[in-house]
Amino acid sequence: MIVDFSASIVTAGGLRNRIEGLRGLYSELCGPYFDDILSKRGKAFADSACGFLLLDSLLQKHKINRAELAITLEKNGRPRTNRRDLDFSVSHSEGCAMCVLAIGEGANVGIDVQRERPYSLEKMTELARTFMTAAELEKFTAPLSPNHPIPLIGYNRDMDEYIRKSREFYTAWTRRESYTKRIGSDIFDNLKTAKIQSEFYRDGIITACGERYYYSVCAPREAFENLENNELENEEAPENQEEFFEETEEAAEVNE
């Protein structure tokens, strides 16, 4: 199985013409999907359009026949394809768009990206109490060990604690949202009940245009257990789960 993802900075120039031009390369069954994108205006349209262009690029990269591909929207807005071996998910957050594509039997993925906001530790803790489990919250609110090393010259312990808690906060959130998007559920129905510990994730950070974005890609763990069918370059079981993924996470602008 291949899980590949890409990111871009959201721009507005020429997007509508590009989407309308690409529409003719896809199956007519994708009509409602394109209508949904083109019906949006302003920032909502730019976000959705950039997400679709990332999807289109990944489909071309993996030589997927777009003319035979049907993309439909479920009632909750979750997109599905007409192929059991092909799935994708799109996310965007205040200037950044991401798309993940899964190819292989039982393909099922979700992705979420969130821009880091200037929350205080107190605000993060307040929000964390609304969705973290008791175990997560205990770890999140625990102070740094006195022996905890300072990672970078010039950082103090308070800054180190803020960085650590920001990572834990956004990872906990993006994992939940990527999981609920994978299964096609509403995140607000699964804030504390989401079984995220049994899932397989790829977490990371993108820094672009002076902003920091946290992301998580979620895929079912069992989808990666049988390595015989995984298209890995070395065809060996990876020591690190990140090696399951082909990734293109440079924040390249989507221009005309």
C-alpha positions as a Markdown table, in Angstrom:
| # | Residue | x | y | z |
|---|---|---|---|---|
| 1 | Met | 0.0 | 0.0 | 0.0 |
| 2 | Ile | 1.1 | 3.5 | -0.7 |
| 3 | Val | 0.2 | 6.5 | 1.4 |
| 4 | Asp | 1.4 | 9.8 | -0.2 |
| 5 | Phe | 0.6 | 13.3 | 0.9 |
| 6 | Ser | 1.3 | 16.9 | -0.2 |
| 7 | Ala | 0.9 | 20.4 | 1.1 |
| 8 | Ser | 0.7 | 23.9 | -0.3 |
| 9 | Ile | 0.3 | 27.5 | 0.7 |
| 10 | Val | -3.3 | 28.6 | -0.3 |
| 11 | Thr | -3.4 | 31.2 | -3.0 |
| 12 | Ala | -6.3 | 32.6 | -5.0 |
| 13 | Gly | -4.9 | 33.4 | -8.5 |
| 14 | Gly | -6.6 | 31.7 | -11.4 |
| 15 | Leu | -8.0 | 28.8 | -9.3 |
| 16 | Arg | -11.5 | 28.9 | -10.7 |
| 17 | Asn | -10.4 | 28.6 | -14.3 |
| 18 | Arg | -8.0 | 25.7 | -13.3 |
| 19 | Ile | -10.8 | 23.8 | -11.6 |
| 20 | Glu | -13.2 | 24.3 | -14.4 |
| 21 | Gly | -10.5 | 23.2 | -16.9 |
| 22 | Leu | -9.7 | 20.0 | -15.0 |
| 23 | Arg | -13.3 | 19.1 | -14.7 |
| 24 | Gly | -13.4 | 17.7 | -18.2 |
| 25 | Leu | -10.6 | 15.3 | -17.4 |
| 26 | Tyr | -12.7 | 13.5 | -14.8 |
| 27 | Ser | -15.7 | 11.2 | -15.0 |
| 28 | Glu | -19.1 | 12.9 | -15.3 |
| 29 | Leu | -20.0 | 11.1 | -12.0 |
| 30 | Cys | -17.6 | 13.6 | -10.3 |
| 31 | Gly | -20.0 | 16.5 | -11.3 |
| 32 | Pro | -21.5 | 17.0 | -7.9 |
| 33 | Tyr | -18.1 | 17.0 | -6.3 |
| 34 | Phe | -16.9 | 19.8 | -8.7 |
| 35 | Asp | -20.2 | 21.7 | -8.2 |
| 36 | Asp | -19.6 | 21.7 | -4.5 |
| 37 | Ile | -16.1 | 23.2 | -4.9 |
| 38 | Leu | -17.2 | 25.7 | -7.5 |
| 39 | Ser | -20.2 | 26.8 | -5.4 |
| 40 | Lys | -18.0 | 28.2 | -2.7 |
| 41 | Arg | -16.8 | 31.8 | -2.5 |
| 42 | Gly | -13.8 | 33.7 | -1.1 |
| 43 | Lys | -11.5 | 31.9 | 1.3 |
| 44 | Ala | -13.7 | 28.8 | 1.4 |
| 45 | Phe | -13.3 | 28.4 | -2.4 |
| 46 | Ala | -9.6 | 29.0 | -2.3 |
| 47 | Asp | -9.1 | 26.4 | 0.4 |
| 48 | Ser | -11.2 | 23.7 | -1.4 |
| 49 | Ala | -9.7 | 24.5 | -4.8 |
| 50 | Cys | -6.1 | 24.2 | -3.5 |
| 51 | Gly | -7.0 | 21.0 | -1.8 |
| 52 | Phe | -8.3 | 19.6 | -5.0 |
| 53 | Leu | -5.3 | 20.7 | -7.0 |
| 54 | Leu | -3.1 | 18.8 | -4.5 |
| 55 | Leu | -5.3 | 15.7 | -5.1 |
| 56 | Asp | -5.1 | 16.1 | -8.9 |
| 57 | Ser | -1.3 | 16.3 | -8.7 |
| 58 | Leu | -1.1 | 13.1 | -6.5 |
| 59 | Leu | -3.5 | 11.2 | -8.9 |
| 60 | Gln | -1.3 | 12.2 | -11.8 |
| 61 | Lys | 1.9 | 11.3 | -9.9 |
| 62 | His | 0.5 | 7.8 | -9.3 |
| 63 | Lys | -0.9 | 7.4 | -12.8 |
| 64 | Ile | -4.5 | 7.1 | -11.8 |
| 65 | Asn | -6.9 | 7.3 | -14.7 |
| 66 | Arg | -9.0 | 10.4 | -13.8 |
| 67 | Ala | -11.5 | 9.8 | -16.6 |
| 68 | Glu | -12.6 | 6.5 | -14.9 |
| 69 | Leu | -12.6 | 7.9 | -11.4 |
| 70 | Ala | -15.8 | 8.8 | -9.7 |
| 71 | Ile | -15.7 | 11.0 | -6.6 |
| 72 | Thr | -18.9 | 11.4 | -4.6 |
| 73 | Leu | -19.8 | 13.2 | -1.3 |
| 74 | Glu | -21.4 | 11.4 | 1.6 |
| 75 | Lys | -24.1 | 13.3 | 3.6 |
| 76 | Asn | -21.5 | 14.4 | 6.1 |
| 77 | Gly | -19.3 | 15.8 | 3.3 |
| 78 | Arg | -16.8 | 13.0 | 3.4 |
| 79 | Pro | -15.5 | 12.3 | -0.2 |
| 80 | Arg | -15.4 | 8.7 | -1.5 |
| 81 | Thr | -14.1 | 7.2 | -4.7 |
| 82 | Asn | -15.6 | 4.3 | -6.7 |
| 83 | Arg | -12.5 | 2.2 | -6.1 |
| 84 | Arg | -12.0 | 0.1 | -2.9 |
| 85 | Asp | -8.2 | 0.5 | -3.4 |
| 86 | Leu | -8.2 | 4.3 | -3.6 |
| 87 | Asp | -9.0 | 6.8 | -0.9 |
| 88 | Phe | -8.1 | 10.4 | -0.1 |
| 89 | Ser | -8.7 | 13.1 | 2.4 |
| 90 | Val | -8.2 | 16.9 | 2.3 |
| 91 | Ser | -7.7 | 19.5 | 5.0 |
| 92 | His | -6.9 | 23.2 | 5.2 |
| 93 | Ser | -6.2 | 25.7 | 8.0 |
| 94 | Glu | -5.7 | 29.4 | 7.6 |
| 95 | Gly | -3.3 | 29.5 | 4.6 |
| 96 | Cys | -2.2 | 25.9 | 4.3 |
| 97 | Ala | -3.9 | 23.0 | 2.4 |
| 98 | Met | -3.0 | 19.3 | 2.6 |
| 99 | Cys | -4.1 | 16.2 | 0.8 |
| 100 | Val | -3.4 | 12.5 | 1.4 |
| 101 | Leu | -3.9 | 9.7 | -1.1 |
| 102 | Ala | -3.9 | 6.0 | -0.2 |
| 103 | Ile | -3.6 | 3.3 | -2.9 |
| 104 | Gly | -4.0 | -0.4 | -2.1 |
| 105 | Glu | -6.6 | -2.9 | -0.9 |
| 106 | Gly | -8.7 | -1.5 | 1.9 |
| 107 | Ala | -7.4 | 2.0 | 1.4 |
| 108 | Asn | -8.8 | 4.3 | 4.1 |
| 109 | Val | -7.1 | 7.5 | 5.3 |
| 110 | Gly | -7.8 | 10.9 | 6.9 |
| 111 | Ile | -5.7 | 14.0 | 7.3 |
| 112 | Asp | -5.9 | 17.2 | 9.4 |
| 113 | Val | -3.8 | 20.3 | 9.6 |
| 114 | Gln | -4.0 | 23.1 | 12.1 |
| 115 | Arg | -2.3 | 26.5 | 12.2 |
| 116 | Glu | -0.6 | 27.2 | 15.5 |
| 117 | Arg | -2.4 | 29.9 | 17.3 |
| 118 | Pro | -0.9 | 32.3 | 20.0 |
| 119 | Tyr | -2.6 | 30.5 | 22.9 |
| 120 | Ser | -1.2 | 30.9 | 26.4 |
| 121 | Leu | -0.5 | 27.8 | 28.4 |
| 122 | Glu | -3.6 | 28.5 | 30.4 |
| 123 | Lys | -5.8 | 28.7 | 27.3 |
| 124 | Met | -4.3 | 25.5 | 25.9 |
| 125 | Thr | -5.0 | 23.7 | 29.2 |
| 126 | Glu | -8.6 | 25.0 | 29.2 |
| 127 | Leu | -9.2 | 23.7 | 25.7 |
| 128 | Ala | -7.3 | 20.5 | 26.3 |
| 129 | Arg | -9.8 | 19.7 | 29.1 |
| 130 | Thr | -12.6 | 19.6 | 26.6 |
| 131 | Phe | -11.2 | 16.8 | 24.4 |
| 132 | Met | -8.2 | 15.0 | 26.0 |
| 133 | Thr | -8.7 | 11.8 | 27.9 |
| 134 | Ala | -7.7 | 11.7 | 31.6 |
| 135 | Ala | -4.4 | 10.0 | 30.8 |
| 136 | Glu | -3.6 | 12.5 | 28.1 |
| 137 | Leu | -4.5 | 15.4 | 30.3 |
| 138 | Glu | -2.4 | 14.1 | 33.2 |
| 139 | Lys | 0.7 | 14.0 | 30.9 |
| 140 | Phe | -0.2 | 17.4 | 29.3 |
| 141 | Thr | -0.4 | 19.2 | 32.6 |
| 142 | Ala | 2.6 | 17.6 | 34.2 |
| 143 | Pro | 5.5 | 20.0 | 34.7 |
| 144 | Leu | 8.9 | 19.3 | 33.1 |
| 145 | Ser | 11.3 | 17.1 | 34.9 |
| 146 | Pro | 14.1 | 19.1 | 36.6 |
| 147 | Asn | 16.5 | 17.0 | 34.6 |
| 148 | His | 14.7 | 17.7 | 31.3 |
| 149 | Pro | 17.4 | 19.0 | 28.8 |
| 150 | Ile | 17.0 | 22.4 | 27.2 |
| 151 | Pro | 16.9 | 21.5 | 23.4 |
| 152 | Leu | 18.3 | 24.7 | 21.9 |
| 153 | Ile | 20.9 | 27.2 | 23.0 |
| 154 | Gly | 19.1 | 30.4 | 24.2 |
| 155 | Tyr | 15.9 | 28.6 | 25.2 |
| 156 | Asn | 14.8 | 28.7 | 28.8 |
| 157 | Arg | 12.7 | 26.2 | 30.6 |
| 158 | Asp | 9.5 | 28.1 | 30.3 |
| 159 | Met | 9.9 | 28.3 | 26.5 |
| 160 | Asp | 10.7 | 24.6 | 26.3 |
| 161 | Glu | 7.6 | 23.7 | 28.3 |
| 162 | Tyr | 5.5 | 25.9 | 25.9 |
| 163 | Ile | 6.9 | 24.2 | 22.9 |
| 164 | Arg | 6.4 | 20.8 | 24.3 |
| 165 | Lys | 2.8 | 21.5 | 25.3 |
| 166 | Ser | 2.0 | 23.1 | 22.0 |
| 167 | Arg | 3.2 | 20.0 | 20.2 |
| 168 | Glu | 1.2 | 17.7 | 22.5 |
| 169 | Phe | -1.9 | 19.9 | 22.2 |
| 170 | Tyr | -2.0 | 20.1 | 18.4 |
| 171 | Thr | -1.0 | 16.5 | 17.9 |
| 172 | Ala | -3.8 | 15.4 | 20.2 |
| 173 | Trp | -6.3 | 17.5 | 18.2 |
| 174 | Thr | -5.1 | 16.7 | 14.7 |
| 175 | Arg | -5.0 | 13.0 | 15.5 |
| 176 | Arg | -8.6 | 13.1 | 16.6 |
| 177 | Glu | -9.7 | 15.1 | 13.6 |
| 178 | Ser | -7.7 | 12.9 | 11.1 |
| 179 | Tyr | -9.2 | 9.8 | 12.7 |
| 180 | Thr | -12.8 | 11.1 | 12.5 |
| 181 | Lys | -12.3 | 12.2 | 8.9 |
| 182 | Arg | -11.0 | 8.7 | 8.1 |
| 183 | Ile | -14.0 | 7.0 | 9.5 |
| 184 | Gly | -16.4 | 9.7 | 8.2 |
| 185 | Ser | -17.7 | 10.8 | 11.6 |
| 186 | Asp | -18.2 | 14.2 | 13.3 |
| 187 | Ile | -15.2 | 15.2 | 15.5 |
| 188 | Phe | -17.5 | 16.8 | 18.0 |
| 189 | Asp | -19.2 | 13.4 | 18.5 |
| 190 | Asn | -15.9 | 11.7 | 19.2 |
| 191 | Leu | -13.7 | 14.2 | 21.1 |
| 192 | Lys | -13.0 | 12.0 | 24.1 |
| 193 | Thr | -14.3 | 8.7 | 22.8 |
| 194 | Ala | -12.2 | 8.5 | 19.6 |
| 195 | Lys | -10.1 | 5.3 | 19.7 |
| 196 | Ile | -7.0 | 7.1 | 18.5 |
| 197 | Gln | -4.6 | 4.9 | 20.4 |
| 198 | Ser | -5.3 | 1.9 | 18.2 |
| 199 | Glu | -4.6 | 3.9 | 15.0 |
| 200 | Phe | -1.5 | 4.5 | 12.9 |
| 201 | Tyr | -0.4 | 8.1 | 12.5 |
| 202 | Arg | 2.2 | 10.2 | 10.8 |
| 203 | Asp | 2.6 | 13.5 | 12.6 |
| 204 | Gly | 4.6 | 16.5 | 11.6 |
| 205 | Ile | 5.1 | 20.3 | 11.4 |
| 206 | Ile | 5.2 | 22.6 | 8.4 |
| 207 | Thr | 6.8 | 26.0 | 8.7 |
| 208 | Ala | 5.9 | 28.4 | 5.9 |
| 209 | Cys | 5.3 | 32.2 | 5.5 |
| 210 | Gly | 6.1 | 32.8 | 9.1 |
| 211 | Glu | 3.4 | 30.3 | 10.3 |
| 212 | Arg | 3.7 | 26.9 | 11.9 |
| 213 | Tyr | 1.2 | 24.2 | 11.0 |
| 214 | Tyr | 0.8 | 20.9 | 12.8 |
| 215 | Tyr | -0.6 | 17.9 | 10.9 |
| 216 | Ser | -1.6 | 14.2 | 11.3 |
| 217 | Val | -2.3 | 11.6 | 8.8 |
| 218 | Cys | -4.3 | 8.6 | 10.0 |
| 219 | Ala | -4.5 | 5.1 | 8.5 |
| 220 | Pro | -5.7 | 1.8 | 9.9 |
| 221 | Arg | -2.8 | 0.0 | 11.5 |
| 222 | Glu | -3.8 | -3.3 | 10.0 |
| 223 | Ala | -3.5 | -1.8 | 6.5 |
| 224 | Phe | 0.3 | -1.8 | 7.0 |
| 225 | Glu | 0.9 | -5.1 | 8.8 |
| 226 | Asn | 1.3 | -7.2 | 5.7 |
| 227 | Leu | 4.4 | -5.8 | 4.1 |
| 228 | Glu | 4.4 | -8.2 | 1.2 |
| 229 | Asn | 2.0 | -5.9 | -0.7 |
| 230 | Asn | 3.6 | -2.6 | 0.4 |
| 231 | Glu | 5.4 | -0.8 | -2.4 |
| 232 | Leu | 8.5 | 0.2 | -0.4 |
| 233 | Glu | 11.7 | 0.9 | -2.2 |
| 234 | Asn | 13.8 | -1.5 | 0.0 |
| 235 | Glu | 11.0 | -4.1 | 0.3 |
| 236 | Glu | 11.9 | -4.6 | 3.9 |
| 237 | Ala | 10.0 | -4.0 | 7.1 |
| 238 | Pro | 10.8 | -0.4 | 8.2 |
| 239 | Glu | 12.1 | 0.2 | 11.6 |
| 240 | Asn | 10.2 | 3.5 | 11.8 |
| 241 | Gln | 6.6 | 3.8 | 10.9 |
| 242 | Glu | 7.2 | 7.1 | 9.1 |
| 243 | Glu | 8.9 | 5.0 | 6.3 |
| 244 | Phe | 5.6 | 3.7 | 5.3 |
| 245 | Phe | 4.8 | 7.0 | 3.7 |
| 246 | Glu | 6.0 | 8.7 | 0.6 |
| 247 | Glu | 5.7 | 12.3 | 1.3 |
| 248 | Thr | 5.9 | 15.7 | -0.4 |
| 249 | Glu | 5.4 | 18.2 | 2.4 |
| 250 | Glu | 7.3 | 21.2 | 1.1 |
| 251 | Ala | 5.0 | 24.2 | 1.2 |
| 252 | Ala | 5.0 | 25.1 | -2.5 |
| 253 | Glu | 2.6 | 27.7 | -3.7 |
| 254 | Val | -0.2 | 26.7 | -6.0 |
| 255 | Asn | 0.1 | 29.3 | -8.7 |
| 256 | Glu | -1.6 | 29.9 | -12.0 |
